[in-house]
Amino acid sequence: NKSPTTLNKIMTIVKQDDNLLKAFQTVAKDDLLFKSTNNRGEFIFDKFADYLKNNKQILERTFADNPQYMKDMKMFRDALEISTRGSKGSTTGKMESALNNAFNSGGQST
């Protein structure tokens, strides 16, 4: 439930039992995995990024006892965003350079 009041009530109850808390966190991790993959189990970065964005408060409350988990998820998202962005730009730059060289040399190979 995305209601902060409801989640706070749930977390108050869940935190009273360490096994229950771990089980609740496992359900949250499974939900993240399920909603970040396609029907073949392949990871989809956009789904992952959207999930983190749309469920940030829920995840932060669920993993409040382990703040490193959320830091790691954010770092993972940032790293994937940078690597995805970087590879596209690099490929485009190489293609543009090759096309510019071809046009500037009049189509002759050097």
C-alpha positions as YAML, in Angstrom:
chain: A
units: angstrom
residues:
- id: 1
  name: ASN
  ca: [0.00, 0.00, 0.00]
- id: 2
  name: LYS
  ca: [1.37, 3.41, -0.95]
- id: 3
  name: SER
  ca: [-0.31, 5.13, 2.00]
- id: 4
  name: PRO
  ca: [2.43, 6.26, 4.42]
- id: 5
  name: THR
  ca: [0.11, 5.79, 7.41]
- id: 6
  name: THR
  ca: [-0.76, 2.21, 6.47]
- id: 7
  name: LEU
  ca: [2.86, 1.37, 5.74]
- id: 8
  name: ASN
  ca: [3.97, 2.83, 9.07]
- id: 9
  name: LYS
  ca: [1.39, 0.69, 10.89]
- id: 10
  name: ILE
  ca: [2.50, -2.41, 9.01]
- id: 11
  name: MET
  ca: [6.18, -1.72, 9.66]
- id: 12
  name: THR
  ca: [5.51, -1.19, 13.38]
- id: 13
  name: ILE
  ca: [4.03, -4.69, 13.55]
- id: 14
  name: VAL
  ca: [6.57, -6.33, 11.23]
- id: 15
  name: LYS
  ca: [9.61, -4.91, 13.05]
- id: 16
  name: GLN
  ca: [8.56, -6.65, 16.27]
- id: 17
  name: ASP
  ca: [9.66, -10.00, 14.82]
- id: 18
  name: ASP
  ca: [13.01, -10.23, 13.02]
- id: 19
  name: ASN
  ca: [11.90, -13.27, 10.97]
- id: 20
  name: LEU
  ca: [8.75, -11.48, 9.89]
- id: 21
  name: LEU
  ca: [10.78, -8.39, 8.92]
- id: 22
  name: LYS
  ca: [13.16, -10.50, 6.83]
- id: 23
  name: ALA
  ca: [10.21, -12.24, 5.16]
- id: 24
  name: PHE
  ca: [8.59, -8.88, 4.41]
- id: 25
  name: GLN
  ca: [11.85, -7.59, 2.93]
- id: 26
  name: THR
  ca: [12.15, -10.74, 0.81]
- id: 27
  name: VAL
  ca: [8.67, -10.08, -0.59]
- id: 28
  name: ALA
  ca: [9.74, -6.51, -1.40]
- id: 29
  name: LYS
  ca: [12.90, -7.75, -3.16]
- id: 30
  name: ASP
  ca: [10.91, -10.33, -5.11]
- id: 31
  name: ASP
  ca: [8.44, -7.64, -6.18]
- id: 32
  name: LEU
  ca: [11.32, -5.43, -7.36]
- id: 33
  name: LEU
  ca: [12.80, -8.33, -9.33]
- id: 34
  name: PHE
  ca: [9.46, -9.32, -10.86]
- id: 35
  name: LYS
  ca: [8.60, -5.78, -11.90]
- id: 36
  name: SER
  ca: [12.11, -5.07, -13.25]
- id: 37
  name: THR
  ca: [12.13, -7.99, -15.68]
- id: 38
  name: ASN
  ca: [10.12, -9.09, -18.69]
- id: 39
  name: ASN
  ca: [8.19, -12.35, -18.97]
- id: 40
  name: ARG
  ca: [11.45, -14.15, -19.87]
- id: 41
  name: GLY
  ca: [13.20, -12.97, -16.71]
- id: 42
  name: GLU
  ca: [15.38, -10.48, -18.60]
- id: 43
  name: PHE
  ca: [16.32, -7.34, -16.69]
- id: 44
  name: ILE
  ca: [14.81, -4.10, -18.11]
- id: 45
  name: PHE
  ca: [16.62, -1.00, -16.86]
- id: 46
  name: ASP
  ca: [13.68, 1.36, -17.51]
- id: 47
  name: LYS
  ca: [11.34, -0.82, -15.45]
- id: 48
  name: PHE
  ca: [13.92, -0.95, -12.65]
- id: 49
  name: ALA
  ca: [14.42, 2.83, -12.66]
- id: 50
  name: ASP
  ca: [10.65, 3.46, -12.72]
- id: 51
  name: TYR
  ca: [10.08, 1.01, -9.88]
- id: 52
  name: LEU
  ca: [12.69, 2.71, -7.69]
- id: 53
  name: LYS
  ca: [11.28, 6.14, -8.51]
- id: 54
  name: ASN
  ca: [7.64, 5.17, -7.87]
- id: 55
  name: ASN
  ca: [8.29, 3.11, -4.73]
- id: 56
  name: LYS
  ca: [11.13, 5.03, -3.09]
- id: 57
  name: GLN
  ca: [9.28, 5.80, 0.15]
- id: 58
  name: ILE
  ca: [8.00, 2.24, 0.51]
- id: 59
  name: LEU
  ca: [11.45, 0.77, -0.05]
- id: 60
  name: GLU
  ca: [13.11, 3.24, 2.32]
- id: 61
  name: ARG
  ca: [10.67, 2.34, 5.09]
- id: 62
  name: THR
  ca: [10.88, -1.37, 4.36]
- id: 63
  name: PHE
  ca: [14.69, -1.34, 4.51]
- id: 64
  name: ALA
  ca: [15.08, 1.33, 7.19]
- id: 65
  name: ASP
  ca: [17.11, -1.14, 9.27]
- id: 66
  name: ASN
  ca: [19.50, -1.52, 6.32]
- id: 67
  name: PRO
  ca: [20.01, 1.91, 4.70]
- id: 68
  name: GLN
  ca: [22.93, 0.51, 2.69]
- id: 69
  name: TYR
  ca: [20.43, -1.51, 0.63]
- id: 70
  name: MET
  ca: [18.81, 1.66, -0.72]
- id: 71
  name: LYS
  ca: [22.20, 3.30, -1.28]
- id: 72
  name: ASP
  ca: [23.26, 0.24, -3.29]
- id: 73
  name: MET
  ca: [20.05, 0.29, -5.35]
- id: 74
  name: LYS
  ca: [20.55, 3.98, -6.16]
- id: 75
  name: MET
  ca: [24.20, 3.43, -7.03]
- id: 76
  name: PHE
  ca: [23.25, 0.47, -9.25]
- id: 77
  name: ARG
  ca: [20.60, 2.58, -11.02]
- id: 78
  name: ASP
  ca: [23.02, 5.47, -11.51]
- id: 79
  name: ALA
  ca: [25.76, 3.18, -12.83]
- id: 80
  name: LEU
  ca: [23.38, 1.55, -15.31]
- id: 81
  name: GLU
  ca: [22.10, 4.93, -16.45]
- id: 82
  name: ILE
  ca: [25.62, 6.20, -17.05]
- id: 83
  name: SER
  ca: [26.76, 3.05, -18.84]
- id: 84
  name: THR
  ca: [23.65, 3.00, -21.02]
- id: 85
  name: ARG
  ca: [23.98, 6.67, -21.87]
- id: 86
  name: GLY
  ca: [27.73, 6.41, -22.47]
- id: 87
  name: SER
  ca: [27.55, 3.49, -24.88]
- id: 88
  name: LYS
  ca: [24.89, 5.13, -27.03]
- id: 89
  name: GLY
  ca: [26.80, 8.41, -27.23]
- id: 90
  name: SER
  ca: [30.05, 6.66, -28.02]
- id: 91
  name: THR
  ca: [28.49, 4.66, -30.85]
- id: 92
  name: THR
  ca: [26.77, 7.73, -32.26]
- id: 93
  name: GLY
  ca: [30.00, 9.72, -32.11]
- id: 94
  name: LYS
  ca: [31.92, 7.04, -34.00]
- id: 95
  name: MET
  ca: [29.18, 6.81, -36.64]
- id: 96
  name: GLU
  ca: [29.11, 10.59, -37.08]
- id: 97
  name: SER
  ca: [32.91, 10.71, -37.39]
- id: 98
  name: ALA
  ca: [32.89, 7.97, -40.00]
- id: 99
  name: LEU
  ca: [30.16, 9.69, -42.00]
- id: 100
  name: ASN
  ca: [31.87, 13.08, -41.75]
- id: 101
  name: ASN
  ca: [35.16, 11.57, -42.90]
- id: 102
  name: ALA
  ca: [33.45, 9.88, -45.85]
- id: 103
  name: PHE
  ca: [31.71, 13.06, -46.95]
- id: 104
  name: ASN
  ca: [34.72, 15.30, -46.40]
- id: 105
  name: SER
  ca: [36.99, 13.05, -48.43]
- id: 106
  name: GLY
  ca: [34.51, 12.96, -51.30]
- id: 107
  name: GLY
  ca: [33.70, 9.32, -50.69]
- id: 108
  name: GLN
  ca: [37.29, 8.25, -51.32]
- id: 109
  name: SER
  ca: [38.87, 5.92, -48.82]
- id: 110
  name: THR
  ca: [42.09, 7.07, -47.19]
...
